[in-house]
Amino acid sequence: MKDKFIAYLKDETGQTSTEYILLVAVVATIVFKFKDAITKKLFGEGGNGGILNSVLDESKFQNIMD
């Protein structure tokens, strides 16, 4: 019985899928933890300002549109 249990622990079948599931869980945890901070950096407070607003500022591209 002890030998079968040790053989089961050493069996690596399905290990890759388990590792991928754990990696997805870690990434999801990080995203949920820092979601508010990332949103504030990208869009600013209340949607005013932020990185995206400065990058996609229409006044900078007005010459191209004319």
HELIX and SHEET records of a PDB file:
HELIX    1   1 LYS A    2  LYS A   10  1                                   9    
HELIX    2   2 GLN A   15  PHE A   43  1                                  29    
HELIX    3   3 ILE A   51  VAL A   55  1                                   5    
HELIX    4   4 GLU A   58  PHE A   61  5                                   4    
HELIX    5   5 GLN A   62  MET A   65  1                                   4    
END                                                                             
